[in-house]
Amino acid sequence: MDPDELIQAKARTRRIISAALVRLTPGRRRAAGVAVVQRLQQLPAVRGAGTLMAFLSLPTEIDTWPIIRWAWAQGKRVAVPRIEPPGGGGAAPSQRRIVPVLLEAAPVDGVADHPAVRPGALGILEVPDAAPLDPADLDVVLAPCQAVDRRGRRLGKGGGFYDRFLADERLRAAVIAIAFHEQVLDEVPAGAGDRPVPMVVTDAETLSFAPAVV
């Protein structure tokens, strides 16, 4: 598949998945979030993690707030991604990167109520004032996806932030993509720069790939 065909194939897949996610009812979303948390809690890597990195969910993504609260209750540190440089800083999109930062425990009912959380430049919630963490300190990374297939190939939203982050040589964490069952396809389009994941957890199943394949 040439580069233009790959771009078009990814765009088609993102549109298909976006349409499927829009159709999910609030009840279905809540039930899926609970099921994913229950599956994650059963994984030895998650139970044994000292520091867990979780994204702060968009409305169309699996809600990570329950797993964040569970991790705090277990005495774990929770990291979240921040895009740097802040606001772009004149950097090209391909030069911007994810930096893990600490999210301090807080007795709030939702992520938007956390006193340290603010909307970021890309429309995602971030912690702007926290000090960066070394990727080597992370034990588990929960990664979002737009789609993922049954070989571990992950399709993001198009910015390449997680592909660059997961390629960081300092990162030794167990990487787990979390998603609704509707986001799992038999095959997703992928190129040389797209990082596969070794495990996928959805509300319906846990998929493990050893090793993840391109």
N, C-alpha and C positions, 0 to 999 in steps of 0.2 A: 504494500500500500504506500503510495507516494505521499509526501507531506500534506499536499492540499486535500487528498482523499481522506487522510487521517483526521485532519481538522474538521472536515465535513461530517465524518462518521462520529466523531466525539460530540459535535454539536447536535446531531440527530438523537444520539443516545441521551444527552442531557435534557433535550426537549421531551422525550418520551417519559423519562423518569420524573421530571418536574410535573408533567400532567398527572402521573399516577399519584404523586405525593399530595397534590392539591385535592385529590378526591378522598383522602383519608379523613375520617370523621374525628372530632376531638376525643371521643371515647376510644377509638382505635389507637390513636396516638398515645393516650395515657396507658392503655393496656400494654402496648408494645414497649414503652419505656420501662414499665415495671418488669416485664419479662426479660428484657436485656440486662437490667441490673441483677436480677436473680441469676442469670447465666454467668455474668461476670464474677459474681461473688463465689461461684463454684470453682473458678479457675485458680490453680495453685500460684500462678504468677501474680495474679491480682491480690490474692489473700496475703502473699508473702511480700508484697511491694512496700518499701518504706516511703517512696515518693512516686505518686501517680500523676501523670499529666492527662488532663481532660480538656477538650474544647468547650467553650461556652456556647450552647446550642442556639442556632437560628430556629425560627418557628417551624420550618419544614424538616428539621433534623430530630433524631432521637434526643430526648431530654436527658442531659447529663447531670442535672442538678441532684437527682436521687443518688447517683453513684458518688458524687462529690461529698454529699452529706454523710453517706455511709463511710467513706474513706476518712473523713474527719473523726467520726465516731470511733473508728478503729485506731486512731492515733497516727494516721498517715499524713504526710505532707501532700498537698495538692498543688500542682503547677498548672498553669494555663498559658496558651500561646499569646504573644504580642507581636504585631508586625512592625519591623523597624527598617529604615528610619521612620519615626512618627510622621504621619501626614505625607509621606513620600520623600520629603527632604531633597527633592530634585533627582532622586534615584530612578533609574529605569525599573519597570515592573520586575524584570528578571533579576535585578540586584537587591530587591527587598526580600526580607527573610523573616522566618519565625524565630522568636527568642522565647524560651520558657521562663516564666516568672512565677513567683509564689503567690498563691491566693490564700490569705489568712482565713482561718475559721471564723464564722460569724453566725449568730443565732437569727437568721433571716429565713423567710419562707420561699424566696426565689432569688435567682441570680441577679435580677435587675434591682433588687433591694439591697444588695451588698454595697457597703459604703465605699469600697475601693474600686468598684467596677464602673466604667464609663463607656459610652459608644465610641468605637474607633473610626478611623477614616474610611474603612471599607464597609461600614455598616454592621460590623460585628462588635460584640462586647469585649472589652479588654481591661487590663489593670495597668494604667499608665505610669504609676509611680513606684511600682515594685522593682527591686533589684533583680537583674537577670540571674538565672541558675545555669550552672554548667550542664549541658546535655548528658554528660557522663554520670550525673547524679540521678538521672531518671531511671526508674525500674520498669515502669509500664507507660506506654503512650497509647491513648485511645484516639484514633484518627477518624475524622469524618470522611464521608465519600458521597459522591453523587450517584455512583453505581459501582458495583464490584462483581467479579465473576467467580466461577467455581474453580478457578486456577489461582486465585489470589491477585488478579490484576485489578487495580483500583483506578477509578476515574474520578478526578476531583472536579472542582467548579471552573477550572480554567486558568487560575493564577499560578499554578506550579509551586505554591508555598510549601505544601507538605512533601512534595517530591524532593525539593531541595533540602528540607529539614531532615527527612528520613535518610538522605544520602550523607549526612554529616558523619564523619569517621569517629567522632567522639561518642556517638549514640550507641549504647549497648542494650537499650531497653527492649522488653517484649512489646511488639507493636501489634495492636488489635484494632481493626476497623470495625466500627459499630454502625448498624443500619437497620432500617425496616426490611422485612422480608421482601417487599416489593422492589427493593433496590438491588437485589441479587439477580444477575442474568447469567445465561450460559456462557456468554462471551462479551467482553467489552473491548473496544478499540484501544490499543496501547502502542506507544513508541518506545524508542531506546531510553528516553529520559524519564519514563513513567516507572515509579518504584512500586513493585508488588508488595503485598502484605502477607505475613505468615499465618494470620488468623483473622477470621471474620465472625462476629457475634451478631445475630439478629434475634428478633422476638421468636423466631421459629426454629432456629438451629445454630449450632456452633460448627464452623468449618475450619479445619486446620490443614496447612500445607507445609510439607517438610521436604525440601525447602520450598519457599514461594518461588514461582516461576514467572519469567517474563513472557 
